[in-house]
Amino acid sequence: MMKKVAVALSILLAANSNGAFAAGESIGSLSHIHSVRAVGDQILLGTHEGLFQYLDEKTVKRISPERFDVMGLAVSSKGFYASGHPGPGSKLPEPVGLLLTTDRGATWKKVSLTGEVDFHTLETVGDELYGADSGSGELMYSSDSGKKWVKRGKNTFMDIAPNPDRKASALAVRGGKLYRSTDAFKNTKLVKTSFVVNSIDWINGSLIASSGKVLYRSSNSGVTWKKITTLSSQIGTISQSAQLIAVVMGSAIYSSSDGGKSFKKYQSK
């Protein structure tokens, strides 16, 4: 029986109880998708059933044999960081704390906070990590690749984007407004924008934000913004790599390889 389920940032994807197909798993077999990440020219999904590669609107491919609920997923030059809960048959602790894979999910290493923390928000740049623990509600920060953490109080942000050019600097979204911190969220300051901010993503050379159906870019760390394009539907969440920008709209992921000028339904090459 087919059903609709709500997932991260109001993404709606079909879900059912069917198993895997030989060529990959139907997107409908995934019950909850928590994270969407652009990695090179590929798109990865952190889901209730584990880590998958998104191939097209109907098909995904499991890329990690470890079956755990990937609640938080962050991509760095070191590999992929993840957090969440162990799945059926998994020997991981509950919750898993912070995990790292350097071989695209083939194996996972316990980094820290094992059995203590379940990050639902997880962002990284360089040696820095920002995480929001679902259990305590705390916003936490690490400057040494997740080995040690400091608490920053209750998390109130819907999205966080670390600055790739400045240590301890980040932008964050709360209530449709943009905030800046230059001390790893000891303090924040409102950044005025002419639009309601829904989602943000920041990599070297590219800071983007979504507002309804509109995608914006800033070339000065969020001080001013320029409209890139207006899409046909509400944008759920956004992610980017050096090769593409990915946006979730409805039940599909769309991508752009020309800096956001044009989008089409993503299909893995």
C-alpha positions as CSV (number, residue, x, y, z in Angstrom):
1,M,0.0,0.0,0.0
2,M,1.4,3.4,-1.0
3,K,1.4,6.2,1.5
4,K,2.9,9.7,1.8
5,V,5.3,10.6,4.7
6,A,6.7,14.0,5.8
7,V,10.5,14.2,5.8
8,A,13.2,16.8,6.5
9,L,12.3,20.4,5.6
10,S,8.8,19.5,4.3
11,I,10.0,17.1,1.6
12,L,7.3,14.7,0.6
13,L,8.2,11.3,-0.8
14,A,6.2,8.2,-1.4
15,A,6.8,5.3,1.0
16,N,5.7,1.7,1.0
17,S,6.8,-1.6,2.5
18,N,8.3,-3.1,-0.6
19,G,11.8,-4.5,-0.5
20,A,14.9,-3.8,-2.7
21,F,15.1,-4.3,-6.4
22,A,18.1,-5.8,-8.1
23,A,19.1,-2.6,-9.8
24,G,18.5,-0.4,-6.8
25,E,15.7,0.3,-4.3
26,S,12.6,2.2,-5.3
27,I,12.5,5.6,-3.8
28,G,9.1,4.5,-2.4
29,S,10.7,1.9,-0.3
30,L,12.3,4.5,1.9
31,S,10.1,5.5,4.8
32,H,11.9,8.7,5.9
33,I,14.5,10.8,4.2
34,H,16.3,13.0,6.7
35,S,19.3,14.5,4.7
36,V,20.0,15.3,1.1
37,R,23.6,16.0,0.2
38,A,25.3,16.8,-3.1
39,V,28.7,15.1,-3.4
40,G,30.5,15.7,-6.6
41,D,28.0,14.9,-9.4
42,Q,26.1,12.6,-7.1
43,I,23.3,13.0,-4.5
44,L,23.3,11.1,-1.3
45,L,20.4,10.5,1.0
46,G,20.5,9.9,4.8
47,T,17.5,7.8,5.5
48,H,15.7,5.7,8.2
49,E,17.0,2.7,6.4
50,G,20.6,3.8,5.9
51,L,22.8,5.7,3.5
52,F,21.7,5.7,-0.2
53,Q,22.7,7.2,-3.5
54,Y,19.8,8.9,-5.3
55,L,19.7,7.7,-8.9
56,D,16.5,9.2,-10.2
57,E,12.9,9.9,-9.1
58,K,12.1,6.2,-8.8
59,T,15.4,4.6,-7.9
60,V,18.0,4.7,-5.1
61,K,21.0,2.6,-4.4
62,R,22.3,1.5,-1.0
63,I,25.9,2.5,-0.6
64,S,26.5,1.5,3.0
65,P,26.0,-2.0,4.3
66,E,25.6,-0.6,7.9
67,R,21.8,-0.3,8.4
68,F,21.2,2.6,10.8
69,D,18.9,5.6,10.9
70,V,21.0,8.3,9.4
71,M,19.4,11.4,11.2
72,G,22.3,13.7,10.6
73,L,24.7,13.6,7.6
74,A,27.5,16.0,6.7
75,V,30.1,15.9,3.9
76,S,33.7,16.9,4.4
77,S,37.1,16.4,2.7
78,K,37.7,13.7,5.3
79,G,34.6,11.7,4.3
80,F,31.0,11.6,5.6
81,Y,30.0,12.2,9.1
82,A,26.7,10.8,10.4
83,S,24.6,10.4,13.5
84,G,21.4,8.7,14.4
85,H,20.1,5.3,15.7
86,P,21.2,1.7,15.1
87,G,18.9,-0.4,12.8
88,P,17.8,-4.0,13.1
89,G,20.8,-6.3,13.5
90,S,23.3,-3.4,14.0
91,K,25.9,-3.6,16.7
92,L,26.1,0.2,16.9
93,P,25.2,1.8,20.3
94,E,22.0,3.7,20.9
95,P,22.3,6.5,19.9
96,V,25.3,6.1,17.6
97,G,27.0,9.5,18.5
98,L,29.2,10.8,15.8
99,L,30.4,8.4,13.1
100,L,32.9,8.9,10.2
101,T,33.3,6.9,7.0
102,T,36.3,7.5,4.8
103,D,35.3,4.9,2.2
104,R,31.8,6.1,1.2
105,G,30.0,4.1,3.8
106,A,31.7,0.7,3.5
107,T,32.9,1.0,7.1
108,W,32.2,3.5,9.9
109,K,34.4,4.7,12.7
110,K,33.1,5.9,16.1
111,V,34.5,9.4,16.6
112,S,32.8,10.7,19.8
113,L,29.7,10.9,22.0
114,T,29.0,7.2,21.5
115,G,25.7,6.3,23.2
116,E,25.2,9.9,24.2
117,V,24.1,12.1,21.3
118,D,21.8,11.9,18.3
119,F,22.5,14.9,16.0
120,H,19.5,15.7,13.7
121,T,21.3,18.8,12.4
122,L,24.9,18.2,11.4
123,E,27.1,20.5,9.4
124,T,30.9,20.6,8.8
125,V,33.6,22.6,7.2
126,G,37.3,21.9,7.6
127,D,37.9,20.6,11.1
128,E,34.7,22.3,12.4
129,L,31.4,20.6,13.2
130,Y,28.1,22.0,14.3
131,G,25.4,19.6,15.6
132,A,22.0,19.9,17.2
133,D,21.3,17.0,19.6
134,S,17.7,15.8,19.5
135,G,17.8,14.4,23.0
136,S,19.0,17.4,25.0
137,G,18.1,20.0,22.4
138,E,21.6,21.4,22.7
139,L,23.5,23.1,19.9
140,M,27.1,21.8,20.0
141,Y,30.4,22.8,18.4
142,S,33.6,21.1,17.7
143,S,36.8,22.6,16.3
144,D,38.8,19.4,16.1
145,S,36.9,17.1,13.8
146,G,34.4,16.0,16.4
147,K,36.8,14.7,19.0
148,K,35.8,17.3,21.7
149,W,32.6,19.4,21.9
150,V,31.3,22.5,23.6
151,K,27.6,23.3,24.2
152,R,26.1,26.5,23.0
153,G,22.6,26.3,24.7
154,K,19.3,25.2,23.2
155,N,19.3,25.0,19.4
156,T,16.8,27.4,17.8
157,F,17.9,27.2,14.2
158,M,16.3,25.4,11.3
159,D,19.5,25.4,9.2
160,I,23.2,26.2,9.7
161,A,25.8,27.0,7.1
162,P,29.5,27.2,8.2
163,N,31.7,29.8,6.6
164,P,34.3,27.9,4.5
165,D,36.7,30.9,4.6
166,R,36.6,31.9,8.3
167,K,37.0,29.8,11.4
168,A,34.1,29.7,13.9
169,S,32.0,31.8,11.5
170,A,28.6,30.6,10.3
171,L,25.1,31.7,9.1
172,A,21.9,30.2,10.5
173,V,18.2,30.4,9.8
174,R,15.5,31.0,12.5
175,G,11.9,31.9,11.8
176,G,12.7,32.9,8.2
177,K,15.4,35.3,9.3
178,L,19.2,35.0,8.8
179,Y,21.7,35.3,11.7
180,R,25.4,35.5,11.7
181,S,27.9,34.3,14.3
182,T,31.7,34.9,14.3
183,D,32.4,33.0,17.5
184,A,30.8,29.5,16.9
185,F,27.4,30.6,18.2
186,K,28.4,32.1,21.5
187,N,26.7,35.2,20.0
188,T,24.6,35.9,16.9
189,K,23.6,39.0,15.0
190,L,20.6,39.5,12.7
191,V,21.4,39.8,9.0
192,K,18.8,41.9,7.2
193,T,17.5,40.3,4.0
194,S,14.7,41.4,1.6
195,F,13.3,37.9,1.6
196,V,12.2,35.2,4.0
197,V,15.0,32.7,4.3
198,N,14.0,29.0,4.2
199,S,17.3,27.1,3.6
200,I,21.0,28.0,3.1
201,D,24.1,26.2,1.9
202,W,27.7,27.4,1.7
203,I,30.7,26.0,0.0
204,N,33.9,27.6,-1.3
205,G,32.9,30.3,-3.7
206,S,29.2,29.8,-3.4
207,L,26.6,30.8,-0.8
208,I,23.0,30.1,-1.8
209,A,19.6,30.5,-0.1
210,S,16.1,29.5,-0.9
211,S,12.9,31.5,-0.3
212,G,9.7,29.8,-1.4
213,K,10.2,29.1,-5.1
214,V,13.2,31.5,-5.5
215,L,16.9,30.7,-5.3
216,Y,19.4,33.4,-4.3
217,R,23.2,33.8,-4.3
218,S,25.5,36.0,-2.3
219,S,29.1,36.9,-3.2
220,N,29.8,38.8,0.0
221,S,29.0,36.3,2.8
222,G,25.3,37.2,3.0
223,V,25.5,41.0,3.1
224,T,23.7,41.3,-0.3
225,W,21.9,38.8,-2.4
226,K,21.1,38.3,-6.1
227,K,18.2,36.3,-7.4
228,I,19.4,33.3,-9.5
229,T,16.1,31.8,-10.6
230,T,12.5,31.2,-9.8
231,L,11.5,27.6,-9.9
232,S,8.1,26.0,-10.6
233,S,7.4,24.7,-7.1
234,Q,8.2,25.3,-3.5
235,I,11.8,24.5,-2.7
236,G,12.1,22.0,0.2
237,T,15.8,22.0,0.9
238,I,19.0,22.8,-1.0
239,S,22.5,21.3,-1.2
240,Q,25.5,22.0,-3.5
241,S,28.9,20.7,-4.5
242,A,31.5,22.1,-6.9
243,Q,29.7,20.3,-9.7
244,L,26.0,20.9,-9.1
245,I,23.2,22.5,-7.1
246,A,20.5,20.2,-5.9
247,V,17.0,21.3,-4.8
248,V,14.1,19.1,-3.6
249,M,10.8,20.0,-5.0
250,G,7.8,17.8,-4.3
251,S,8.7,14.2,-4.7
252,A,11.8,14.7,-6.9
253,I,15.2,16.2,-6.7
254,Y,16.2,18.7,-9.4
255,S,19.8,19.7,-10.2
256,S,21.7,22.4,-12.0
257,S,25.2,22.2,-13.5
258,D,25.3,25.8,-14.7
259,G,25.3,27.6,-11.3
260,G,21.5,27.6,-10.9
261,K,20.6,29.2,-14.3
262,S,18.6,26.1,-15.3
263,F,17.3,23.0,-13.5
264,K,16.1,19.6,-14.6
265,K,15.1,16.4,-12.8
266,Y,18.2,14.8,-11.5
267,Q,19.3,11.5,-13.1
268,S,22.6,9.9,-12.1
269,K,25.0,9.4,-15.0
